[in-house]
Amino acid sequence: MPSASPLISVMAATAIKAGRALRRDFGEVEALQVSRKGPADFVSNADIKSERLIRKELEKARPGWSFLMEEGGAIEGEAGRPRWIVDPLDGTTNFLHGLPHFAVSIGVEQGGELTAGVIYDPIKDETFWAEKGAGAYLNQRRLRVSARDKLPDALLATGIPFLGSKAKRHDRYLAEMRAAMDNTSGVRRWGAAALDLAYVAAGRVDAYWEAGLSPWDMAAGIVLVKEAGGYVSEIDGSPLRLDSETIFAANDRLFKPVGEMLRGA
């Protein structure tokens, strides 16, 4: 990897190791779809195994660091040390249904600021990575957000509220979706927030919005978008925090018009 720091090398190696284990488990999902029990328990186990592997590797590489993980919650390390923010399987519902679109996401928070992120897609073997001040990359290629600057040309990504979702804003979301349908070239819903943010950084989509996420869904992706030249905030335009209820990310040229479109809805 070009100019990858020792920290990024550790994160990438860990994410790839966990992702390859998930890819092997994913091969079992199709057979489980037709069983009476179904694949749900199997997927839960795959998620937990992935998190255990990630924690073991990161603890070995950086003893004393804290963790915030989807399954294991908060684990306090030594005072003043950075914190890992880990989603061992982003896109669990896709995995459960045999859809090959999911990722491992690892972010680093230090002094209240997100400073590094790695997102690994094991099906496509794509490693997205970024570190504050060092840029964003896909494998060995430098990333930049797209240069599109007109709403009719924009392709957006989103996350749709679902049963049990933390986002209790269905009517507002439907209004936002209507505005996007009326003003842009299309909307995509892939079901993996980390990859949605990585795709904004890579210029594959021009903007992304969602509500009801958790810190581990977006930590690594936030670093990627910023280092690729994009912007992030809450949908209402307020500064984004890890405990924010909404997220909006876009390239530098569409951040204002798409944000205004969503807020106007």
C-alpha positions in Angstrom: 0.0 0.0 0.0 1.4 3.5 -0.8 2.5 5.4 2.2 0.5 3.2 4.6 1.6 3.8 8.2 2.2 0.9 10.6 -1.2 1.6 12.1 -3.0 1.3 8.8 -1.0 -1.9 8.0 -2.2 -3.5 11.2 -5.8 -2.4 10.6 -5.8 -3.6 7.0 -4.2 -7.0 7.8 -6.7 -7.5 10.6 -9.7 -6.5 8.5 -8.6 -8.8 5.6 -8.0 -11.7 7.9 -11.5 -11.3 9.4 -13.1 -10.7 6.0 -11.6 -13.9 4.5 -13.1 -15.9 7.4 -16.4 -14.3 6.7 -16.1 -15.1 3.1 -15.7 -18.8 4.0 -18.7 -18.7 6.3 -20.7 -16.9 3.5 -20.3 -20.0 1.4 -22.4 -21.9 3.9 -25.3 -19.4 3.9 -26.9 -20.5 0.7 -27.2 -24.1 1.9 -28.6 -22.9 5.2 -31.3 -20.8 3.5 -33.3 -24.0 2.8 -33.0 -25.5 6.2 -35.8 -25.4 8.7 -33.6 -23.6 11.2 -32.4 -21.1 8.7 -29.2 -19.2 8.7 -29.8 -16.6 11.4 -28.0 -18.4 14.2 -25.1 -19.2 11.9 -24.8 -15.6 10.9 -24.8 -14.5 14.5 -22.0 -16.9 15.2 -20.0 -15.6 12.1 -20.4 -12.1 13.4 -19.2 -13.0 16.9 -16.3 -15.0 15.5 -15.2 -12.1 13.4 -15.3 -9.7 16.3 -13.2 -12.0 18.5 -10.6 -12.4 15.8 -10.4 -8.7 15.3 -10.1 -8.0 19.0 -7.4 -10.6 19.4 -5.3 -9.2 16.5 -5.7 -5.6 17.5 -5.0 -6.2 21.2 -1.8 -8.0 20.2 -0.7 -5.1 17.9 -1.7 -2.3 20.2 -2.0 -3.4 23.9 -3.9 -1.1 26.2 -6.2 0.5 23.5 -9.9 0.8 24.2 -12.7 -0.8 22.1 -16.2 0.1 21.0 -17.6 -2.9 19.2 -21.0 -3.9 17.8 -21.3 -7.2 19.7 -18.9 -6.6 22.7 -19.8 -3.0 23.5 -17.3 -0.7 25.2 -14.1 -2.1 26.6 -12.0 0.4 28.5 -8.2 0.4 27.9 -5.5 2.5 29.5 -6.3 6.1 30.1 -5.4 8.4 27.3 -4.9 5.7 24.7 -6.8 5.6 21.4 -10.0 3.6 20.8 -10.8 1.1 18.2 -14.4 1.3 16.8 -15.3 -2.0 15.2 -18.1 -3.4 13.1 -17.1 -7.1 12.4 -19.8 -7.6 9.8 -21.5 -4.5 8.3 -24.3 -5.7 6.2 -25.5 -8.5 8.3 -28.9 -8.7 6.7 -27.3 -9.0 3.3 -25.1 -11.8 4.6 -28.1 -13.5 6.1 -29.9 -13.5 2.8 -26.9 -14.6 0.7 -26.4 -11.2 -0.9 -22.7 -10.7 -1.5 -22.4 -7.1 -0.2 -20.9 -6.7 3.3 -17.7 -5.5 4.9 -15.5 -5.4 8.0 -15.1 -1.8 9.3 -12.3 -0.6 11.8 -11.9 3.0 12.9 -9.6 4.7 15.3 -10.7 7.5 17.6 -8.0 9.5 19.5 -8.7 12.5 21.7 -12.3 12.6 20.6 -11.3 12.7 16.9 -11.5 10.1 14.2 -8.1 9.6 12.8 -8.0 6.4 10.7 -10.3 4.0 9.1 -10.2 0.7 7.1 -13.2 -0.9 5.4 -12.7 -4.3 3.7 -15.1 -5.9 1.2 -14.2 -9.6 1.2 -16.3 -10.5 -1.8 -14.7 -7.9 -4.1 -11.3 -8.0 -2.2 -11.4 -4.2 -1.9 -9.6 -2.5 1.0 -10.6 1.1 1.5 -8.3 3.0 3.9 -7.6 6.5 5.1 -5.6 8.3 7.8 -5.9 11.9 8.8 -3.6 14.0 6.7 -2.5 11.1 4.5 -5.4 10.8 2.0 -7.8 8.0 1.2 -7.1 4.9 -0.9 -8.7 1.9 -2.5 -6.1 -0.9 -2.3 -3.2 1.1 -3.9 -5.1 3.8 -5.7 -5.7 7.3 -4.3 -9.3 8.2 -3.9 -11.1 11.4 -4.6 -14.8 12.1 -4.3 -16.6 12.7 -7.6 -16.5 16.0 -9.5 -20.2 16.0 -10.3 -21.8 19.4 -9.5 -25.4 19.2 -10.8 -28.4 17.6 -9.0 -29.8 16.0 -12.2 -26.5 14.1 -12.6 -26.1 13.0 -9.0 -26.4 9.4 -7.9 -27.3 9.0 -4.2 -27.1 6.2 -1.7 -29.3 5.8 1.3 -30.5 3.5 4.1 -34.2 2.8 4.4 -35.9 2.5 7.8 -36.9 -1.1 8.6 -38.6 -3.2 11.2 -36.8 -2.5 14.5 -34.8 0.4 13.1 -33.7 3.1 15.5 -34.7 5.7 12.9 -38.3 6.7 13.9 -38.7 9.1 11.0 -40.5 7.2 8.3 -42.6 10.1 7.0 -39.6 12.4 6.9 -37.6 9.8 5.1 -40.3 9.3 2.5 -40.3 13.0 1.8 -36.6 13.0 1.4 -36.8 10.1 -1.0 -39.5 11.8 -3.0 -37.2 14.9 -3.3 -34.3 12.7 -4.4 -36.5 10.9 -7.0 -37.7 14.3 -8.4 -34.3 16.0 -8.6 -31.5 13.4 -9.1 -30.5 10.7 -11.5 -31.2 7.9 -9.0 -31.0 6.4 -5.5 -29.3 3.2 -4.4 -29.9 1.2 -1.3 -27.2 -1.5 -0.7 -27.6 -2.2 3.0 -24.1 -1.7 4.2 -23.5 1.8 5.6 -19.7 1.5 5.8 -19.6 0.6 2.1 -22.0 3.5 1.2 -19.5 5.9 2.8 -16.6 4.2 1.1 -18.4 4.6 -2.2 -18.8 8.4 -1.6 -15.1 8.6 -1.0 -14.4 6.6 -4.2 -16.7 8.7 -6.3 -19.0 5.8 -7.1 -21.9 7.7 -5.6 -22.1 11.5 -5.1 -23.9 11.6 -1.7 -25.3 9.4 1.0 -27.8 9.9 3.8 -29.2 7.7 6.6 -30.7 7.8 10.1 -30.4 5.5 13.0 -26.8 4.3 12.6 -24.4 3.4 15.4 -20.8 4.7 15.8 -19.3 1.4 14.4 -21.4 1.8 11.2 -19.8 5.1 10.2 -16.5 5.7 12.1 -14.1 4.4 9.4 -16.3 5.8 6.6 -16.2 9.3 8.0 -12.4 9.4 7.8 -12.5 8.0 4.2 -14.9 10.7 3.0 -13.1 13.6 4.6 -9.7 12.4 3.3 -11.1 12.0 -0.2 -12.2 15.6 -0.2 -15.8 15.2 0.8 -17.9 16.6 3.7 -20.0 15.0 6.4 -22.6 16.4 8.7 -26.0 15.5 10.1 -28.9 15.8 7.6 -30.0 19.1 9.3 -26.5 20.5 8.6 -25.3 20.4 12.2 -21.8 19.0 12.9 -21.6 15.2 12.9 -20.8 13.3 16.1 -20.4 9.6 16.7 -23.7 9.7 18.6 -25.6 11.7 16.0 -29.0 10.4 14.9 -28.4 11.1 11.2 -25.5 11.2 8.7 -25.1 13.0 5.4 -22.0 12.8 3.3 -21.3 14.2 -0.2 -18.7 15.4 -2.5 -17.6 19.0 -2.1 -19.7 20.4 -4.9 -22.9 18.7 -4.1 -22.8 18.9 -0.3 -24.7 22.2 -0.2 -27.4 21.5 -2.9 -28.1 17.9 -1.9 -28.3 19.0 1.8 -30.6 21.8 0.9 -32.8 19.4 -1.1 -33.0 16.9 1.8 -33.7 19.6 4.4 -36.3 21.2 2.1 -38.2 18.0 2.0 
